[in-house]
Amino acid sequence: MNGVLFCLLCLTPLFQGGTAKTAVGPDDFRGWFLAASEHKLDIPKSIEENARRYRYVFIAGFSNERMPGYFAQNAKELRALGVPRKAIHYVYPSSSKTVEENLDEVHSKIVEIAGKGPERLVVIAHSRGACDAMAFALHHKEFVEEHIQALFLVQGPFGGTGVADFVTGEGPPMDCRMPWRYRMLGKLVGGMEKLLLKRGRHGGLTGMSRWVSRDYWTRSLEEHADAIPIVGPRTFYVTSETTPSHLRFFKKATGAYLSAYFGPNDGMVSPDDQSLTGVGTVLAVLDAGHSDLTNRFPAARADRNLRRALIQGIVMAVGHEMPACQAPEPSTETAP
């Protein structure tokens, strides 16, 4: 895509009228992401200026407690685009609790962030954090309507993951359908997680099994059907899949397990399980591992272009010119 086409796309308002209606579709986002990953995306100054009108909230995923550098490069890219450091926030839901058990804490932290200024919030949530963000949104539709500009849910296991099935004893056992080296590594990973569960840690993993997850979201969408018209237009999924050989270390094993028994995946979750039908828009199915878009090496591939491309694509989406009645007040904080 060339610069002229980008400028034309940027003229389309992100939100029109009094309700959140996105004019950014999958083709737009994929084009921006691809161009950004190849260092060919030229973000207009007007887009950058509009994007700086928001507060950004990163919500981390499962096992965030042992992942240094979670969102570090994503936040660095926001700062490079002029977003003040004080306008970038983080929420780290407990991996020892389920989505339902984390609800109050996530709600409390997001309300606290919203209270720091008049800017609307752009939520960028990854993996199990995407599920935490969606659960919060469905339970608090009035807050979403007043304070949330957009929710970008990245690689969320809404349909659960076969990895959780394996660890909890509900999934198929590893056999010769997996290469022996991945089978050995997979059993080691599974044993470590089972030990953590036995010690009372990573209890949230039980809520990520395929059956439990699907039952939870079926019930949640039924109970909060009145929230869908508010939450849906603000929700955008970024999904992914790749081959086990493109993954690093432990995720080679989990990716091989899922490939053998559940089909295509990103090392942790099948792409079809990374969104909720009828709520929001799937922007892309990217070629990326489960940590590649949000975590720096060694948790993910060393190529930081993917993290940069994710943020630049999001900035293009939220930075479209808005009618004056919808524009939030610009931050009075200065960039570092």
Secondary structure, 3 states (H helix, E strand, C coil): CCHHHHHHHHCCCCCECCECCCCCCHHHHHHHHHHHHCCCCCCCHHHHHHHCCCEEEEECCCCHHHCCCCCHHHHHHHHHCCCCHHHEEEECCCCCCCHHHHHHHHHHHHHHHHCCCCCCEEEEEECHHHHHHHHHHHHCHHHHHHHEEEEEEECCCCCCCHHHHHHCCCCCCCCCCCCHHHHHHHHHHHHHHHHHHHCCCCHHHHHHCHHHHHHHHHHHHHHCHHHHHHHHHHEEEEEEEECHHHCCCHHHHHHHHHHHHCCCECCCCCHHHCCCCCCCEEEEEEECCCCCCCCCCCCCCCCCHHHHHHHHHHHHHHCCCCCCCCCCCCCCCCCC
